[in-house]
Amino acid sequence: MRLKPSSGGPELIFPADEVRELEIPRKEPHERALVRFREGEFAEAEREFEQALAVEDRAWMRRELLAELVRCGVARRNWAGAGTRFLALHKSDPGTHHARVIPLAWREIELTAGGRSTARQWLRGEGEIARLMGASWLLFDPEEGREAADALRRLTQSAGGRWAELAHWQLRRSDALRGRAVPGELALWEKAAGQLPADLQAGPAYLLGAAWRNLEEHSLAAAWWTRLTVLGRFDWQLAAGATREAGDALARIGQRGDAELLWREVATEFAGTDGAAEAARRLRGASDKPAGSARPNSSDLNGITP
């Protein structure tokens, strides 16, 4: 750990194995915002983070707050707002260790008219990070999808290492979600995912889970989706959805007890998300099922499409 005293003087260096605890002083609105976010009150959390940003003068902590505001935007599906915050974060520190919060679409998303307008502007703009986000959001758009895919292909060649890798994974999204990936191809995907930095593996892990689910390999799908929540919960909605879908996958192969554990985890730990609401519905359906029944019935999996 390297610390630069604000009062000046030489940098202080502490070996990692000597660091037992790190206590970070935060402004009061920052502390309140973290609580609000964990409680699923994303709009309130966003307001508190903005208040904290207004009174924060430490540059590194301002970047932490911008990262949290990106997460709030994604949790609220405000893609344009999240993207704008991420661009500010990247401008402040192009080598940011917050690359993990870049608001890319890993599932199909719905854009507001304003969000779509922003995405189109960024898709055709100069900045590589903005183009990556815009192309990601528009990849399944019936009018802009082809242009978005072309932009992603160019970014795999022109963007820097981690951004090029993310562009490559975005191009895999269509095959993963539409059931066009085959087992041999997925073996290569799994190897590629393992070579990514751990904090960038969550989105690819979701795609691998979806691809295996579409091949009816439900145990493999569940393994990748549960791995996503271990890798990081940077995208609260994605992590909640993946954990709920992992439960669905296990229920499909008769592992009802494990499925219910995952649904309960989502319902209690991801308040305010779609995944939490859906998991609660699964649990209500499961509670009405006779004990000892190994296979889920239609009420357990209401709304699930294979």
C-alpha positions, 0 to 999 in steps of 0.5 A: 500500500502506498500513501501520499500524505496530503500535508506533503512529505515522502510517500509512505509504503506498507507491504501488503502482508503487514496491512491488517485493516483499512478504514476509509473515512467517508462523508456522511452522505456517502455512508447513507448512500451505501446503506440506501443502495444495499436496501434497494433504494437506488434513486435515494442512493443516487441522490446521496452519492451526488450530495457526497460528490458535491462536498468531496475534495479527494480526487480518488474518492470522487472517482469512487463516488462516480463509480457508485453513481454508474452503478446506480444508473445501471440499477435504475436502467438509466443507461445514458446517465450511467454512461455519462458518469463513466465517461467522466470517471474515465476522463479523470483516470484513463487507467481506472481500476473501475473498468468493471463498472462500465455500463455495457448490456449483457442481456437485452435492454430497453432504451428510452428515447433519450437513451437511444439518442445518446447511444446513436450519438456515441456510436458515431462519435470519436471516443472509443469508450463512448462508441463501445457503450453505444454499440453495446446498447444498440446491438439488438436494435432493428435499425442500428444493430448492424452498424453497432456490430460493425463498430464493435468489430472495429473496436476489437482492433483499435481499442486498448487491451481490456476495451477490445476484449469487452468489445469482442465479448459483446459480439458474442452476445447475440450467439449466446442469447439467441442459442447459436453457440455450439459446445466446441465454440463454448469451450473456447469461450470458457478459456477466453473468459478465464484469461480476462482480469477477474473483475471483467469476467462477470458479463462473459460469465453471464453469456456463458450461462445463457449459452449453456442454458440454451443447449439445455446444459442446466448444471453448466449454466447454473455454475457460470451464473453463480460464478458471476456473483462470486466474481463481483456484484458491480451490476446489481441487476445482472448479478440478481438476475443471474443468481435467480436464473441459476436457481431456475436452472437447478430447479429444471434438473430436480435440485429443488433445495439448492434452487430455493437457497439461491432464490432466497439469497436473491430475494434477501440480498438484492432488494429492489431488483427485478431478480429479487421480485422474480425469486420471491415469486418462485419461492411462493410457488415452491411453498405451495408444492407438496414436500418430497416432490423432486421435479418443479411444476409449472407454478414453480417456474412461472414465466421461465423460458428455456 
